[in-house]
Amino acid sequence: MHGQTHVNKIYDPAAGSGSLLLQAKKQFDDHIIEEGFFGQEINHTTYNLARMNMFLHNINYDKFDIKLGNTLTEPHFRDEKPFDAIVSNPPYSVKWIGSDDPTLINDERFAPAGVLAPKSKADFAFVLHALNYLSAKGRAAIVCFPGIFYRGGAEQKIRQYLVDNNYVETVISLAPNLFFGTTIAVNILVLSKHKTDTNVQFIDASELFKKRDQQQYPDRCPYRTDYAGICQQGRCCSSGKICRVRSRCRE
């Protein structure tokens, strides 16, 4: 949220235990977060953990609202004003009801793309959900399975919709084995509704990590390039080019 001093609120549509919201809190220390932290989680146990985590990290009860339920079929916060900041690491390529529910194609989150995400792969359903909840001045950063960038069919049409409407700001490729539960190299898709040009930044951060105990950590490297610096390098890239971020961190 470069250049902004205020953020109305931060949202995670697949909140899990709330860890990503709490990481966002650290990154937004220099910002005034006016209304707090919001999220939705489908798993009851994890939902309770998220709320507990908010209290344990000194977030007052009136500064967070975590809801229980299926974000894609039972979304909360639809009556809220849009969010300035959205962060999420939704489950990769999970099944969802998709076209088995004929009403979803008319849902305001999915209708603009003209097609639903495949029933076997809900990745783009989460992306479109986040885009719909994003404010005109906000940004969404979503950790994505790499397949969404090359698979065909409905996903290709959704990609085309996002590019044609100039919503894709940045794609960042990460190193493998950064997240617990998967060893694949994932990507961060950054969406914006206020781009001033039609360029898309492609950033290769796959070497920006330090390995420790079989797990790779992007944030614990003493020589790592900060994320603001990465973005500054990426802005010089026009659409279709790749900015490779080199680092001394790889071990």
N, C-alpha and C positions, 0 to 999 in steps of 0.2 A: 504494500500500500504506500509506495513511494510518494512523498510530497503531501500526504494527508496526515493531519494531527488528530482527527477524530474518526472513530469507527462506531457505527451505531450498535452492531452486535455481530457475533461470530456463530456460525452454524455448522454442524456436522450431521448429515443425513444418515450416516451409518456410524453412530457414535462409539460403539463398543464400550470399553471401560472408561472412555473419556480422555484417554491419553493424548490424542491428537489435539483436542480442544485445549488441554493444558499446555502442550507444546506451543500452540498458537498464542496462548496467553504470554508465554515467555518472549516470543518474537514481537509482541505488540506492547511491550512494556513502555515504549515511548509514546504510545497512542492513548488517547482517552477512549475507553470502551464504554459507551453510554448506557447500554441496556443489558450487557452481559453475554452469557454463553447459552446456546440452545442446541439441542440435538434430539435424535430419535434412534432407538435401538429395538430390534426385534426380539432379542433374547432376554428373558426376564432376569436371569441371574446377572448377566453383564450390565443390564440396565440399572440394577441396584448398585453394582460396583461403580458405575459412572457417577451416580448421585453421591455415593460415599466419597469418591475421589474429589469431587468438587469441594466438599466440606473439609477434607483432609488438606487441601491446598488453599485453604482460607478464602474460598469464594462464598460470599454470603448467600443465604437461601433465596434472597430476592434478586440475585444477579445470575441465576442459572435456571434453566427449565429443560429437563430431559424427559422426553415422552417415550412410552412403551408402545410398540406396534410396528407394522410393516410399512416402511417408508413409501414403497412403490404403489401399494394398493390402499393404504389407510394413512395418508400423509397428514401430519399435524402442521400447525403454524401457517396454514393457507391464508388465514385472515390477518396475519401479521404483515407489517410493512417489510419490503425486501431486505435482504441481508447485505451489508457491505463486504463481509468476508466469509467465505465458505471454504472449509477444509475437510477432506474426507479420504479414507482408504477403504472403499466399499469392498465386499467380497468379490473375488474374481470369477467371472463367467459362471455365476450361479443361475439356476433355473428360476423362472418366474412365470406368472400366469399369462402374460403377454396377450396374444391374439385370441386366447380362449375366453377372454373377457371383452366382448365387442364394444363396451363403453369406453375402454381406455384410449382408443384412437381419437376420441373426441375430448379427452382430458386436455386441459390447457397446457400441461407440461409437455405432452407428446404430440399434440395435433399439429403444431407448426412444422415439424419435420416431415409430416405426411406418412410416417411409417413407424411401427413399433420395433423396439429391440427384439431380437429373436427370443423365443421362449426358453431356449437352452443357454442363453447368454444375456444376462441382464445388465452388462456393463454400461451400455449406452442409455439404459433407462435411468440409471443413477446420474449419469452426466446431464441428461436433459432435465431431470428433476432439479439438479443443482442450478442449472442455467435459468430455469423458471423462477427460482427463489432468489436470484442474484439481483442486487440493486443496479441502477443505471451507472453508478460510479464505483461499483464493487469489483472484486476479483474472486474467482473460485480456483482452488488448486486441488486437483483430484488425482490420487495415485491410481494408475490404470494398468491392467494387463496389456502387454504389447500387441496382442492380437487385434485390438480394436482399431489399430492404425493400418491394418492391411487386409482384414477379412472382407469378403464381398457381401452381396445381397443387401439386406436391410441396413447392415452396419455401414456399408459403402454409401448408401443414400443419406444416412444421418451425418456421416463425415462431410459429405458434399454440402449438406444444409448448414453445418457449422462454419465451413469455410466460406461459402457463398454469402453468408450473413455477417462475416467478419468477426466471429466470436472467439476464434482461436488466437490467443496471444503468444503462447509459448508451449513447446514440447521439450521436456527435459528427460534425457535417458540416464538411468541410474545404474549402478553396479549390481551384480547379482548378490543374493544372500544378505540383503539389508534388512529384511523383515522376517520376524519369526513366523514359521509355518510355511514358508515358501523359499526356494532357492533361486527362483527366476529373476531376471533383470527386469524391473518394472519401469514405468515412465510416469512423469507428472505432467498432467494436462492442465494448463492454465487458461481459464476463460475470462473474457472481459466484454463488457457492453459499451465501453467508451474508448475504443482504440482510435488513434488519430491517423493511422495509415493502414494499409492492407497487407503489411508484411507479417510473416509468422516467424518467430524465433525458434531455431532448433539448437538445443544445447546438449553437447555430449559431456556429461559429468560422470561417466562410467569409471573413470580412474580416480575419482575424488573420494577416497575412503581409506580407512586404516583397518587392517585385519587384526582381530584379537579373539582368541579362544574359538576359532572356527566361525566366528560371526564378524561381519564387516560393519563398521560404524562410520557413518558420514560425518557425525558431529563431534567426534573425539580426536580428531587429527590436529596436532598443534600447528601444522602448516597449511591447513585447508584454506581455500579461498572462501571468503564470506559470500552469502547468497546475493547480497546487493552487488558485489563485484561481478559475480557470474552474470547477473542480468544486464549490467552495463556492457559487458563484452558481447552479450547476445543481441543487443539492440542494433549493432552494426550489420547484422545479417539480414539480407533480404530473403524473401520467401523462397524456399527450396534449398538454401545453403545450410551448412552445419557449422556451428561455432564449436570448436573442440576446446574444452577447458582443461588445461594441463596442470598437474599438481605434483608436488613431491610427496604426497601422502601415501601413495600405494606402497604396501610392503608385502 
